Amino acid sequence: MGNAPALPQFYDATKVTEKGNVAIQPITWIAFPKQVKLAFPNDRQRWQVADSDRGRQDEYCEWSIKRDANGKMLRIVFCNEGPEYFEYLAKKQPDTLLEVYRHHNPGFDIKLEDLFIMDQSGSEPVYNPHNKWNNSTTTGSIMHLIQEFNTLGDEVDLGGIASVLRKDSGGNLVTDPNQLIKCSFYVNPDRNSDPTIGAGVNALARAGAMVTIENPIGLYIDQINWGLIETPDDTDPSEFWKWTRGKKGTYMRAVFEVPADKGYVLGDLTVKGIPLEFGGQLADFIRISLTGRASDAQGGNQIQPRSCSEGPRHHPDVPPKPTDSQKAASMGPRGNYYDILHNIGVPGISRHTLIRASAPES
């Protein structure tokens, strides 16, 4: 590839002067984990499986449920904010980390020591993303994503790699999402999110644009379809849905709970005529999004597609994607992906991450 850049159509909007028109393109997908749906086609079974383990919730959306003594749902909290911001706070402002946990999880006796464990050498405390207030589907408390692939680093890495144009053996542009995955080795084809993100970013690049991810970089809860969700007294169920982090267009957390004066609870609602028992029933109707940003920043229409045998993973400027064991080795029970963002090889990742990390609390 000579001196060709590894990601010729992916740019850092904090460093590059954008030229021409700038297009903003939302890319959305269903929050319910596709891998669970493929393995368990029976609705009730797949809902139950998805609710059983945050590790199963791999579409950049996780949830935790509080139930009464009889197992009836009282509250559910959805979250899709990555762990990096909280890892950053833990290093720089641990007291602020505790305040954020307490503010967003009222009614729980959360202590600073609950959020930390000793590092592998036993010499100092480090943040534990899998702490007891952020590790379960059954406590009704949640702060950020913990599924191993639900990270900001994976999102940006995916966006960068997906921006590379590909051609088949006949010289034709590759447009099929699954074929793009095989060419660039960047995603799991059995997720809703990965192929959708990859195909969306690649489509912008094929149109001749330079592409990046809209700042503040993140994945957001885009919308929920309320049409088939009903309450016992015909109250609009959206009245019970409260956004608790982010703002319009960048929501990252929401609590769904019926006010006490209503005389009924979440478990009395129905979804498609079926009593609401599982968070997965709602995840079927939630869409998650990221936003692609495209411009003529550096003449993307002059970039030639690469064959499937060419990088960017093979490019000297892009190190191989960290393995699960490498991630885990970087910090305690879960890899601190923030620590290795600088080595991902995607332009601007460190700058973008710091912009997100220093954003004011909502």
N, C-alpha and C positions, 0 to 999 in steps of 0.2 A: 504493500500500500504506500510505499515511499514515505513522504513526510505528511501525508494526509492526516488531518485530525481524526481522533477516534470517533467523535460525535459531531460531524460537520454541520448538522442542522439543529443542534441543541445549544442554546445560549444562556448566558447569565444576564438577566435583565438589569441587574445592579451595575453591570460593567460595560454593557454594549448599548450603543445608541440605536434605538429602534428607528427604522426607516419605513416609509410607506404607511399603509393602513394597518392598524392592529386589530386582530380578530380575537374575540373571546369565545371559547367553545366548551360548554359544560359537557362532561362525560359521566353518565350515570349508570347504575346497576342495582339489582335487587339485593337487599341485605341478608336474606336467608342463605345460609351456606349451601352452595350447589353440590359440593362433595357429599354432604349429608343426604341431600335429596336424591342423588344418584344411587347411593348405597342403600337408602331406606325409602322406597317409593310410596309406602303407606303413609298418609298424612300424619296420623296420630303418632306413629312411631318416629317419624323424622322430627316432628316438633319436640318430642320427648328427648331424643338423642341430642338435638341442638341445644336444648335447655340444660343438659346434664353437665356440660363442661365448656368453659370459656375457650379451651383449646380447639374446640370444634367450630367456633364462631370466627371463621377466617375470611370474611368479606369486608374487613375494616369496619365492623360493627359488632359490639359485644353488649351483653345485657345481664342484669341481675334482678331477681324477683324476691319480694317479701310476701309471705303468705300468712294466713291466720292458722290457728291450731288445727283446723280441719283441712288445711291445704289449699284453701281458697285464695286466689291472688288478690293482694291488697295494693301493691305498688310494683311498678317495673321501671328500671332506669336503663336507658340506652345511652351508649357512649361510643364515639369513634375518633377520639383524640389519641394520637400516638404517644409513646412513653417518653420521647426525648425531652420535652419541655420539663417534665417532672424530674427527670434525671439531672437536668441542668439546675433546677431549683435546689435539689438535694445537695448538690456540690457548692452552690453559691449562696443560697438563702434558705437553709433548712427550716427556719421558723416560718417563713412564708409558705413553704410546702405544707407544713402542718396547718396553717390557717386556711389554705385552699381546700385541703381534705375536710376539715371541720365544717367549713362554709357550705360545701356541696354535699355533705353527708350528715345532716343534722340528726340528732337523736342517738348518735353513737359516741362512746367515750374513747375518742381517738387520741393516742399519746404519741409523742415524737418517737419514742423507742419502738413503737409498733411498726414504724415505716423503715427501719434500718436493721441490717444484720452485719456481723463482722465479715470482713473480707477474707479471702482464702488464706492469707497469712495470719489472720487472727489479730492484726495489729490496729485496725481502725474500722469504724462502722461505715457501711456503704448502703445506698438506697436499695431497697428490696421491692421491685415492681410487683412481686407476687405476695405482698404483705396481706394480712388477714382481712383488711378492709377493701382489698382490690383483687381478690383471687377467686371469688365464688360466684356462682349463679343463683345462690339461695339466700344471701344476706340482705339484698336490696341496697347494698352499698357498692359503688364503683367509681373509679376516678379516671382511668385511662385504659387503653388497649394493652393486653398482655399476650395475646396469641403470637407465636414466634415470628410470623410473617407480616403481622399488622403493624408495621413501623414506617415512620417517615422516610427513613433511609431506603427501604424497599420500594416505596412509592416513587421517589425521585430516580432511583437507579432504573426502575422499570420505564419511566418516562423518557429518560435519556437513551437507553438502548433501543426503545421502540421507535425513536425518531430516525433511525438509520433505514434508508430505502433499500429494498431487496429486489433482486431479479431471479427468475427461474433459469433453468438450463437453456431455455429458448430465448432468453433475453427480455422476457416480459415482466413487467412490474408485479410483484407479489402483493395481493390485496386480501387474501383469505386470512382471517385471524389465526387459525391453527397453523397455517403454513408459515406465517410470520414468527410464531412461537418457535417452530422447529428451526427456522433460520437463525434466530438471534438468541435462543436459549434463555429467555428472560422470565418466563412465567409458567404457572401451572394451568394447563388448558381446562382443568375441571373446576375452576373457580369462575364465578360470575365476573369478578372484578378484573383480574389480570388480563384476560383476552380483550375485554371491553376497553380498558385503558390503553393497551398496546395498539389495538386497531384504531382507536380514536386519535391517538397521537400520530400514528403512522399516516393516517388519512390527511392530517394537516400538513405533514411533511411532503406527501405525494403531490399536494396542491402547489408545491413550490415554496412554501413558507419556511422560515426559521421558527422553531418552536421552543417553548419552555412551559413551566407550570406557573400559573397565576399566583402572585404573592398576596396575602400570606399563604405560603405553601402548606397544604394540608388536605385532608379528606373531610368531607362535611356531610351531615345529614341533610339531604336535598329536599325530601318531601315524604309525606305519608298519605296514602289513599284511604280516606275515611268512608268511602261509599258503601262498603259492605260491613262496617262495624256499627253495631246498634246498641243503644242503652235501654234499660227497662222503661224509662219515662220519656223516651224520644228526645232527650237532650243531645245536642250535637257533641259527640265524643271528643272532638278536638278541643272543647272547652277544658277538658281534664289534662290536656297535654301541655306541659310547661317547659319551655326552653330554659336551661340553666347555665349554659356556657356558649359564648359566641354571640353573633348578631345575624340579622337576616342575610342569607347567602353564605354564612360561615358558621352555622350551628354545629356544635360538637357534642352536645349532651342534652338529654331531655328526661323529665320525670312524668310518668303517666299514673295518675292516682285520682280517685273520686273523692271530692270533699266530704267530710264527715256528716254534714247536714243533709246529704242526699238520701241517706237511708239504705243505700246499697253500695257494693264494692266492685272493683274491677272484674272479679270472677262472675259477676251477674251480667256482664256484657256478653254479646254474641258476635262472632266473626263468621260471616257467610252462614249465619243461622246456627252455628255451633258454639256452645258456651266457651268463653275465653278461659283456657287453662294453662296455656303455654306462651312464652314470649315469642317462640317461633311463628305462632299464628299471626302476630303483628309484624314480625320481620318479613313475612311474605309481602307486605304492603308498604314497606319502607324502601326508599331509594337513597343510595349513597352516591356522592359525586366528588370529582375533582374538576378543575377548570384548566383547560389548555389555553395557552396564549401564543398567538402566531403573528409574525411580522416579516417584513423583508429585510431584517436586520443586516444580513450579510450575503444577500443574493442566493437564497436557498434553491432557487430554480436552476442554478448552474451545477448543483451537486449531482453526480452520477451514482446510480444505484450499485450496490455491491452484490456479489453472488452470495449464496448461503454459506459458502465455505470461508468467507472472509469475516473478520472480527464482528463487532468491536471487542468481544471477549478475548480475541486473540491479539488485539492491538497492544503494543507495549505500554501505552499510557493508561490502559484500563486493566487493573489487576483483576484476577478471577473473583467472582462474587464470594464473600465469606461463607464458609460452610456453617452448618448449625453448631458443630463442635467449636469452631473458631469464635462464633458469637458467644457461646456459653462460657468459653474460657476467659473472655474479656472482663466479666464481672459476675462473680457469685453464681446463683442458680439461673440467671438469665443474662445473656450478653448485653452489655451496655452499648447499644448500637450507636449512640451519640459519640462514643469514643472513637469509632472507626469510620464515621462519616467522612472525615478528611481523606480517607484512603479509598473511597468508592470510585473516584475517577470521573465524576460528573461535574462539569464546570459550575462553580457558584454554590455548591451544596453547603459548604461551611457558612458562607455569608447568609444564605437564605435561612439556614437553621438558626443562626443567631438573631436574625430579624424576628423570627417566630418566637424564639425563646425570650426575647426581651419585650414582647408585646404586652400591653397592660392587661391586667385581669378584667374579666367581664363579670 
